[in-house]
């Protein structure tokens, strides 16, 4: 379960951001996760909840925005979005020459907290 190591990394980011912002406690952590990132949001929530004790995010809710896979097809020269985590061909023309432009990211967007 690589979600545990990701949750621990997110908590490190939260710790540092809270310290820099003068927050004693964090109430909300918002993430943006691409569908093609290989990260299972439910598993990440579980790992985050299991790991947050003793951190400024001990009582924090984890909010996850999922990003669909997006790409640009070299064949039809159009952008596309695909709700599935894997793209084997352009959903518009069936071409197999494309670049993934979205959906493989993991970003800590922001956090809310109290001083």
C-alpha positions in Angstrom: 0.0 0.0 0.0 2.0 3.0 -1.3 -0.8 5.3 0.0 0.7 5.1 3.5 4.0 6.6 2.3 2.0 9.2 0.4 0.0 10.0 3.5 3.2 10.4 5.5 4.6 12.7 2.9 1.4 14.8 2.9 1.6 15.1 6.7 5.2 16.3 6.4 4.1 19.0 4.0 1.2 19.9 6.3 3.6 20.1 9.3 5.9 22.4 7.5 3.1 24.6 6.1 1.4 24.8 9.5 4.7 25.9 11.1 5.4 28.5 8.4 1.8 29.8 8.7 1.7 29.8 12.5 -1.1 27.3 12.7 -1.3 25.2 15.8 -3.9 22.9 14.3 -5.0 22.1 10.8 -8.7 21.4 10.3 -8.8 20.7 6.5 -6.2 19.4 4.0 -7.2 19.6 0.3 -5.5 17.4 -2.3 -5.8 17.2 -6.1 -5.2 13.6 -7.3 -5.2 12.5 -10.9 -7.1 9.3 -11.9 -4.0 8.1 -13.6 -1.7 8.6 -10.6 -2.2 5.1 -9.3 -3.4 6.5 -6.0 -6.6 5.1 -4.5 -8.4 8.0 -2.7 -10.2 5.7 -0.2 -6.9 4.0 0.7 -5.2 7.4 1.0 -7.9 8.6 3.3 -7.6 5.5 5.5 -3.8 5.9 5.6 -4.0 9.6 6.4 -6.5 9.0 9.2 -4.3 6.3 10.7 -1.2 8.4 10.5 -2.3 11.9 11.6 -2.3 11.3 15.4 0.2 13.6 17.2 0.5 16.0 14.2 -1.1 19.4 13.7 -3.6 17.6 11.4 -4.8 15.3 14.1 -8.4 16.5 13.7 -8.2 17.4 10.1 -10.5 16.3 7.3 -8.9 15.2 4.1 -10.7 16.5 1.0 -9.7 15.0 -2.3 -10.5 16.5 -5.7 -10.1 13.8 -8.4 -8.9 14.9 -11.8 -9.8 12.9 -14.9 -7.2 11.9 -17.4 -6.8 14.5 -20.1 -4.7 14.3 -23.2 -3.9 15.7 -26.6 -4.1 13.5 -29.6 -1.4 13.8 -32.2 -3.6 12.2 -34.9 -6.8 14.3 -34.7 -5.0 17.3 -33.0 -7.8 17.6 -30.4 -7.8 17.6 -26.6 -9.8 15.0 -24.7 -10.8 14.0 -21.3 -11.3 10.4 -20.2 -12.9 9.4 -16.9 -11.1 6.0 -16.8 -7.6 5.9 -15.2 -6.0 4.4 -18.3 -6.1 5.6 -21.8 -5.0 3.3 -24.6 -6.3 5.3 -27.5 -7.8 8.7 -28.2 -11.5 8.5 -27.3 -12.3 10.9 -30.1 -10.6 9.2 -33.1 -9.1 5.9 -31.8 -5.6 7.1 -32.5 -2.8 5.7 -30.4 -0.4 8.6 -30.6 -1.2 11.1 -27.8 0.2 12.9 -24.8 -1.3 12.8 -21.3 -1.7 16.4 -20.2 -3.7 15.9 -16.9 -4.6 13.1 -14.5 -1.3 12.0 -13.3 -0.8 14.7 -10.6 -0.8 14.8 -6.9 -0.9 18.2 -5.3 -1.5 19.6 -1.8 -3.8 22.5 -2.8 -4.2 24.1 0.6 -5.0 23.7 4.2 -7.2 25.4 6.8 -6.4 25.7 10.4 -6.3 27.7 13.6 -3.5 29.6 15.3 
